[in-house]
Amino acid sequence: MNTVAQHYKTLMTAARPLPDVLRRPALLRFWLFKPVWTRVTLFAGLSIFLLAADPISQAIVDAWHPLNQDSFKTGMMELLNSPILRELENLRETRYWQLLITFWVMGLSAAWILLILDLPRSIEAGEQMSAELLRKSEEVRDSNPFLCETLNTTAKNLKPDKMPMDQPVVKEDTAPADIAKTRAVPRAEKEVRFVGPNQRYRIDKALASGGAGIVHQAEDTVLGRKVALKELLEDLAGDEEQAKRFKSEARALALLNHAYILPIYDLLEENGHFWLVMELLTGGTLNDRIEKSGTLDINQCIGITKGIASGLGFAHQQGFVHRDIKPANILFADDGSFRITDFGIAKHLATGIKTSHGLVLGSPEYMSPEQASGEQVDARSDIYSLGITMFQMLTEELPFRGDTSSVMAQHITRPASPPSTINASVSKKLDQVVLKMLAKKPDERFQSMTELIEILNDLN
């Protein structure tokens, strides 16, 4: 039963972008009639199956309800217009049509299911073709404006731009450079602001903004040190669910005292606002380093992965699953050390502390298959997300690309390519480690961070 439910969820996830595809004839034709050998084989096999349905149905009817036309008894029954013979012929006719319709429904259903499962990959291919058409349109913008407009229109029709209404809620991946895209954050404070008892923390400037909060750089006036203040946005502070999520992050971090986990110093609640006081790291994120340097050195990549695994292993021992491991949530200090941050959607397996009820939370590009399907997650889900992060460090690319629905469907159905296909310096053994981290079934991955670290130690 669990297998049937899993296949059903996989099919429903792949079908999410279908309404938008149906509204775009160009993308619909591209999906249904892609000139690839698998699609040709599918339609050829379907045609043969449907053509064979008639003789197969007739043969089954002859075997189930035989009618011997050569016998004397049958001839006499025909001559006398026997009701028994008429009843047998009617039964044969009914059974024939029942079988024929059953075969046609089976064949068309199987073909439709295969087409639906291929929809995310077709959307990704359509987006790639759209990007190519846009590139060509730029080349002919000045020389042939009409062709440029035609190419732009075709490219637009090949790329869906609407998210299905039942799309799971996902956590936005925002970086400091995206402040203006998420929330309006003033570049400079017009007046000095203080928070905390006896105005202990002076806010100096905003560093980053995300979907639920703003991170400020502040001064601890008592201890004379720089700290990071994470503020829950004002319009969310009155939301009971958001407030619980924010307090959940504080409780999670308070329990996790580890060299590779960003420590929390204090939790403030003042005039309906919530603030987390944390260590200030100014070396940027792992995502920044990948964007700046491209692929990382193999040993550096393994070292960073081991550090993240060590911190996550400690969190797992305390009963927490992070559920949002990605390069943007790995912060570096100026000395090169780093910490795991953003436990805002962490889940405690024993106490049930979590950030939402019945929602899929996380960043789509880094979600585990079970997380994308809305199923229960455990520590092995973090191993999968860490595998995506390691893949990105080794190749500067993500294993699955496309819109949100397509990426989530690929996490569930499409195996990742070995990193060595992009970065030839990656060894086959390291390929095997990454692909095992990215196994679709949790039982086929490393079963703990300790096991992963031991393998990485052997590689290093």
C-alpha positions in Angstrom: 0.0 0.0 0.0 2.8 2.4 0.8 4.4 1.7 -2.6 1.1 2.5 -4.4 0.8 5.7 -2.3 4.4 6.7 -3.2 3.7 6.1 -7.0 0.5 8.1 -6.7 2.3 11.0 -5.1 5.1 10.9 -7.7 2.5 11.1 -10.5 0.6 13.9 -8.8 3.9 15.9 -8.3 4.8 15.4 -11.9 1.3 16.5 -13.1 1.3 19.8 -11.1 2.4 22.0 -14.1 -0.1 20.4 -16.4 -2.8 23.1 -16.2 -0.3 25.8 -17.3 1.1 23.5 -20.1 -2.4 23.0 -21.4 -2.8 26.8 -21.7 0.3 27.0 -23.9 -0.2 25.3 -27.2 3.5 25.5 -28.2 4.7 23.9 -25.0 1.8 21.3 -25.2 2.9 20.3 -28.7 6.5 20.2 -27.7 5.6 17.9 -24.7 3.4 15.5 -26.7 5.4 15.3 -29.9 9.0 15.6 -28.9 11.2 14.2 -31.7 13.0 11.7 -29.5 13.3 8.0 -29.9 11.6 7.3 -26.6 8.5 9.2 -27.7 8.5 7.6 -31.1 8.8 4.2 -29.4 5.9 5.1 -27.1 3.5 6.0 -29.8 4.6 3.1 -32.0 4.1 0.6 -29.1 0.7 2.2 -28.3 -0.4 1.9 -31.9 0.6 -1.8 -32.1 -1.1 -2.5 -28.8 -4.4 -0.9 -29.9 -4.3 -2.6 -33.3 -3.7 -6.0 -31.6 -6.5 -5.4 -29.1 -9.2 -6.5 -31.7 -7.8 -10.0 -32.6 -6.7 -10.6 -29.0 -10.2 -9.8 -27.7 -11.7 -12.1 -30.3 -9.3 -14.9 -29.5 -10.1 -14.7 -25.7 -13.8 -14.7 -26.5 -13.4 -17.8 -28.7 -11.5 -19.5 -25.8 -14.0 -18.5 -23.1 -17.2 -19.0 -25.1 -16.5 -21.4 -28.0 -18.9 -21.5 -30.9 -18.4 -24.5 -33.2 -19.7 -23.5 -36.6 -18.9 -26.9 -38.2 -21.0 -29.0 -35.8 -24.4 -30.5 -36.9 -25.9 -29.3 -33.6 -24.9 -25.7 -34.2 -26.2 -25.8 -37.7 -29.6 -27.0 -36.5 -29.7 -24.3 -33.8 -29.1 -21.7 -36.5 -31.7 -23.2 -38.8 -34.3 -23.2 -36.0 -33.2 -19.7 -34.7 -32.5 -21.2 -31.3 -32.8 -18.7 -28.4 -29.8 -20.6 -26.7 -27.6 -19.8 -29.7 -28.8 -16.2 -29.8 -28.0 -15.8 -26.1 -24.5 -17.3 -26.7 -23.9 -15.0 -29.6 -25.0 -11.9 -27.6 -22.8 -13.0 -24.7 -19.8 -13.3 -27.0 -20.5 -9.9 -28.5 -20.8 -8.3 -25.0 -17.6 -10.0 -23.8 -15.8 -8.9 -27.0 -16.6 -5.2 -26.5 -15.8 -5.4 -22.8 -12.4 -6.8 -23.5 -11.7 -4.4 -26.4 -12.6 -1.4 -24.3 -10.5 -2.7 -21.4 -7.5 -3.1 -23.6 -7.9 0.4 -25.1 -8.3 2.0 -21.6 -5.2 0.1 -20.3 -3.1 1.2 -23.3 -4.2 4.8 -23.3 -3.8 5.1 -19.5 -0.3 3.6 -19.6 0.7 6.0 -22.3 -0.8 9.0 -20.5 1.0 8.1 -17.2 4.3 7.8 -19.1 3.7 11.2 -20.7 2.8 12.7 -17.3 6.0 11.3 -15.7 8.0 12.8 -18.6 6.3 16.3 -18.2 9.0 17.8 -15.8 11.8 16.8 -18.2 9.9 18.2 -21.2 9.4 21.5 -19.3 13.1 21.6 -18.6 13.9 20.9 -22.3 11.4 23.6 -23.3 13.1 26.1 -21.0 16.4 25.3 -22.6 15.0 25.7 -26.1 13.4 29.0 -24.9 16.7 30.3 -23.7 18.3 29.4 -27.0 15.6 31.2 -28.9 16.0 34.3 -26.7 19.7 34.2 -27.5 19.0 34.1 -31.2 16.5 36.9 -30.9 19.2 39.1 -29.4 21.5 38.3 -32.3 18.9 39.5 -34.8 17.4 42.3 -32.8 18.9 45.1 -35.0 19.1 43.3 -38.3 15.6 41.7 -38.3 13.2 43.1 -35.8 10.3 41.0 -37.1 12.2 37.7 -36.6 13.3 38.9 -33.2 9.7 39.5 -32.1 8.7 36.0 -33.5 11.5 34.3 -31.6 10.6 36.1 -28.4 7.0 35.1 -28.7 7.9 31.4 -29.4 10.4 31.4 -26.5 7.7 32.8 -24.2 5.2 30.2 -25.2 7.7 27.4 -24.5 8.2 28.5 -20.9 5.5 28.2 -18.2 5.5 31.1 -15.8 2.7 30.3 -13.4 2.9 28.1 -10.4 0.0 25.6 -9.9 -2.5 26.6 -7.2 -1.7 23.5 -5.1 2.0 24.1 -5.2 3.5 23.3 -1.8 4.8 26.2 0.3 8.5 26.6 0.0 11.0 28.7 1.8 12.5 31.4 -0.4 16.3 31.2 -1.0 17.4 34.8 -0.4 20.9 36.2 -0.1 22.1 39.7 1.0 22.0 40.8 -2.6 18.3 40.1 -2.7 17.2 42.4 0.0 15.4 44.7 -2.4 13.5 41.8 -4.0 12.0 40.5 -0.8 11.5 43.4 1.6 12.2 47.1 1.5 15.1 47.6 3.9 16.4 51.1 4.5 20.1 51.4 3.5 20.8 53.6 6.4 19.0 54.2 9.7 17.7 57.7 10.1 18.1 57.5 13.8 19.9 55.2 16.2 17.8 52.2 17.4 18.2 50.1 20.5 16.6 46.9 21.5 16.8 44.7 24.6 16.8 45.5 28.3 18.4 48.8 29.1 18.9 49.4 25.4 21.7 46.8 25.3 21.9 46.3 21.6 22.4 49.1 19.1 21.3 48.4 15.6 23.9 49.6 13.1 22.7 48.4 9.7 20.7 45.8 7.9 22.6 42.9 6.4 20.0 40.7 4.7 16.3 40.1 4.4 14.3 37.0 3.8 10.7 35.8 3.7 10.3 35.9 7.5 12.9 38.2 8.9 15.6 40.8 8.6 19.2 40.3 9.9 20.9 43.4 11.3 24.4 44.0 12.4 24.4 45.4 16.0 26.6 46.4 18.8 26.4 44.7 22.2 26.9 47.8 24.4 27.5 45.7 27.5 30.2 43.3 26.2 31.4 45.7 23.5 31.2 43.2 20.6 29.5 43.0 17.2 26.5 40.7 17.0 23.8 39.7 14.5 20.2 40.5 15.3 17.5 38.5 13.4 14.2 40.3 13.6 10.8 38.7 12.8 9.1 41.1 10.4 6.5 43.4 11.9 3.6 42.1 9.8 4.4 38.5 10.8 5.1 39.2 14.5 1.4 39.1 15.2 1.0 35.7 13.4 0.9 33.0 16.1 2.3 30.4 13.7 5.2 32.6 12.7 6.0 33.5 16.3 6.0 29.8 17.2 8.4 29.2 14.3 10.7 31.9 15.4 10.8 30.6 19.0 11.3 27.1 17.7 14.5 28.3 16.0 15.7 29.9 19.2 15.1 26.7 21.2 16.8 24.6 18.5 19.9 26.8 18.5 20.0 27.0 22.3 20.2 23.2 22.4 22.9 22.9 19.7 26.3 24.0 21.1 28.7 22.8 18.5 31.7 24.3 16.6 30.0 24.1 13.3 26.6 25.4 14.4 26.0 29.2 14.7 25.5 29.9 18.4 22.6 31.9 19.8 23.3 34.4 22.6 19.8 35.6 23.5 16.1 35.7 22.6 14.3 39.0 23.0 10.6 39.8 22.9 9.9 43.6 23.0 6.7 45.4 22.1 5.4 42.5 20.1 8.7 42.0 18.2 11.0 39.0 18.4 14.7 39.1 18.0 17.5 36.5 18.0 20.9 37.6 19.1 23.6 35.5 17.3 27.2 35.4 16.5 28.1 37.8 13.7 30.0 36.2 10.8 31.1 38.5 8.0 32.9 36.2 5.6 29.9 35.6 3.4 28.1 32.3 2.6 29.2 29.1 0.9 26.9 30.2 -2.0 29.0 33.4 -2.3 32.2 31.4 -2.5 30.8 29.1 -5.2 29.6 32.0 -7.3 33.0 33.8 -6.9 35.4 30.9 -7.3 33.3 28.4 -9.3 34.2 24.8 -8.4 36.0 24.3 -5.1 39.2 22.4 -4.6 38.4 18.7 -4.0 40.0 18.5 -0.6 38.4 21.8 0.4 35.0 20.5 -0.7 35.5 17.3 1.3 36.6 19.3 4.3 33.6 21.6 4.2 31.3 18.6 3.8 32.8 16.9 6.8 32.4 20.0 8.9 28.7 20.4 7.9 28.2 16.7 8.5 29.8 16.9 11.9 27.4 19.8 12.9 24.4 18.0 11.5 25.4 14.8 13.2 25.4 16.6 16.5 22.0 18.1 15.7 20.6 14.7 14.8 21.9 13.2 18.1 19.8 15.9 19.8 16.8 14.9 17.8 16.8 17.7 15.3 16.5 17.5 11.5 17.5 20.8 9.8 15.4 20.3 6.6 17.0 23.2 4.7 20.7 22.5 4.2 22.0 24.6 1.3 25.1 26.8 0.6 23.2 29.9 1.5 22.8 28.6 5.0 26.5 28.0 5.6 28.1 31.2 6.9 31.9 31.9 7.0 33.9 33.9 9.4 36.9 36.0 8.2 39.3 33.4 9.4 37.7 30.7 7.1 35.8 28.9 9.8 32.1 28.3 9.1 28.8 27.6 10.8 25.5 26.1 9.9 22.6 28.6 10.4 18.9 29.0 9.8 17.3 26.3 11.9 14.0 28.1 11.5 12.3 25.1 9.9 14.1 22.5 12.0 12.0 19.7 13.3 12.5 17.9 16.6 11.7 14.2 16.2 11.0 13.5 19.8 9.1 16.6 21.1 7.4 17.4 17.8 8.8 21.0 17.7 8.3 22.1 14.2 7.5 25.1 12.2 4.4 24.3 10.3 1.6 21.7 10.1 1.1 19.8 6.9 3.2 22.1 4.7 6.3 21.3 2.6 9.0 23.7 3.8 12.5 24.1 2.4 14.3 25.2 -0.7 13.1 23.2 -3.8 16.6 22.8 -5.3 17.8 21.0 -2.2 14.8 19.1 -1.0 15.0 15.3 -0.5 12.4 13.2 -2.4 10.5 12.4 0.8 10.4 16.1 1.7 9.2 17.0 -1.8 6.4 14.4 -1.5 5.3 15.8 1.8 6.3 12.6 3.7 7.9 12.2 7.1 11.6 13.1 7.1 14.5 12.0 9.3 18.2 12.6 9.5 18.7 11.0 6.1 16.8 13.9 4.5 19.7 16.2 5.6 22.2 13.7 4.0 20.4 14.2 0.7 20.4 18.0 0.9 24.1 17.9 1.9 24.7 15.7 -1.2 23.1 18.4 -3.4 25.4 21.0 -1.7 28.4 18.9 -2.3 27.4 18.3 -5.9 27.2 22.1 -6.3 30.6 22.7 -4.7 32.2 20.1 -7.0 30.5 21.3 -10.2 29.2 24.9 -9.6 25.9 23.5 -10.9 22.8 21.9 -9.4 21.9 18.4 -10.4 18.2 19.3 -11.1 17.1 22.6 -12.8 13.9 24.1 -13.9 10.8 25.7 -12.3 9.7 24.7 -8.8 7.3 21.9 -9.9 9.8 20.5 -12.3 12.7 20.4 -9.8 10.6 18.8 -7.1 9.4 16.1 -9.5 13.0 15.5 -10.6 14.0 15.0 -7.0 11.4 12.2 -6.8 11.9 10.5 -10.2 15.1 11.4 -11.9 18.5 10.0 -10.8 21.4 12.5 -10.6 24.3 12.4 -13.0 27.8 11.8 -11.5 29.6 15.0 -10.7 32.6 13.8 -12.9 30.4 14.3 -16.0 30.8 18.0 -15.3 34.1 18.2 -13.4 36.6 15.6 -14.8 38.8 16.0 -11.7 36.2 14.2 -9.5 37.2 10.6 -8.9 34.9 7.7 -9.4 35.0 7.0 -5.6 33.9 10.5 -4.9 31.2 10.1 -7.6 29.9 7.0 -5.7 29.8 8.9 -2.4 27.8 11.8 -3.9 25.4 9.5 -5.7 24.8 7.4 -2.6 24.0 10.6 -0.7 21.5 11.4 -3.5 19.8 8.0 -3.6 16.0 8.4 -4.0 15.2 5.9 -1.2 16.5 6.9 2.3 17.5 3.3 3.0 19.9 3.4 0.1 21.8 6.5 1.4 24.3 6.7 4.2 22.4 6.0 7.4 24.1 8.6 9.5 26.5 11.5 9.3 29.1 9.4 11.2 29.1 6.8 8.4 29.5 9.6 5.8 32.4 11.2 7.6 34.2 7.9 7.9 33.9 7.4 4.1 35.1 11.0 3.5 38.1 10.5 5.8 39.1 7.5 3.6 38.8 9.6 0.5 40.7 12.6 1.9 
